Amino acid sequence: MRSRATLLSTVALLFAAAPALAQTSDVTEAIGRSASAFSRALEAGDAAGMAAQYTDDATLIPPNGRLFTGRETIVQFWTPRNPEFRTLEHRLTTDRLEVSGDVATEVGTWYQKGQRGDEEPTESSGRYLVVWRRQADGEWKMQFDAWTRPFDD
């Protein structure tokens, strides 16, 4: 009898958790779409497209420690300062994602392949921490974005 009660309790817990698991999967997919759009915009040199993935009051915390707050400031930050350098490939790989209501915290690794002028392409990678916030339209956008300098390989 006891094992049947345990089994029923376990099944009940699994059914109760199923909506939360499905919701987390939906959030993971939505954040993945936004992160991919960010990477494609970076590869295209599209600062406005990159900034569109942030909330209006977002804050960037680049490795130099300065804070950049607000979408217009973020557009200026991401506007290419060196037209000789092109990002050929960029991707974000999530290592951990925790969701609590309309807020998600993501830790991961960034990778970039770039080229300066006619030089050989170079690769770099580092870590990032992003706090995402669900918007009124259901989209997930970055509210806080911090990353490390490239790893020393």
Secondary structure, DSSP 8 states (H G I E B T S, - for coil): -HHHHHHHHHHHHHHHHHHHHHHHHHHHHHHHHHHHHHHHHHHHT-HHHHHTTEEEEEEEE-TT---EESHHHHHHHHS-S-TTEEEEEEEEEEEEEEEETTEEEEEEEEEEEEEETTS--EEEEEEEEEEEEE-TTS-EEEEEEEE------
